[in-house]
Amino acid sequence: VGFLSRPRQDMDAPFAVAAHEAAHSWWGHLVAPGAGPGGVVMSEGAANFSTMLLLETVLGPRQRQAFAYESEAFYGEHREPSEEKPLVETYRFRPADTTVIYDKGGWVFWMLMHRMGPDAFFQGTRHFFQLYHGNPDHPMIQDFVAAMRPYAPDKAAYDEFVRQWFFELVIPEYRLSEVHKAKAGAGWEVTAL
């Protein structure tokens, strides 16, 4: 798929596909997830998260934003609200789970990194890999969040985030604040937080 993808001005699709597949060296191979509900999120969702990290690090924030935008749009267009389950309950073989596993799973890891702070998040993931690399007990989402919790600077905020995004069915709600517009030549420039 990577070799057949065509780069675009806004996103280098072959790079993104290669980054996702290379991420499986860690998420899916170095630590193989359990086969039960939510296990595949630990492989595919985490690989999408790693793709965003590599895109931003190597090609810049616009490439990561384009990838994230496509993931969000795909999820919004292809999710099946009547069939969707929380991340801990997703199965690979259910059609409604595919976008949840890859797209929503990737965002949730991305949001968790920003909620914890990158330093704490990566300390936690190193701990997680130390616990489960070569371990015959293949981890599930529950194991991941338990391994990460000691590294969360704010345990209550971490617990709330994990409850909401891993164990319940929620979708992102976008809120704009501090919206400003200014005339810019023949058009307008709009900024928001």
Disulfide bonds with the S-S distance in Angstrom:
none
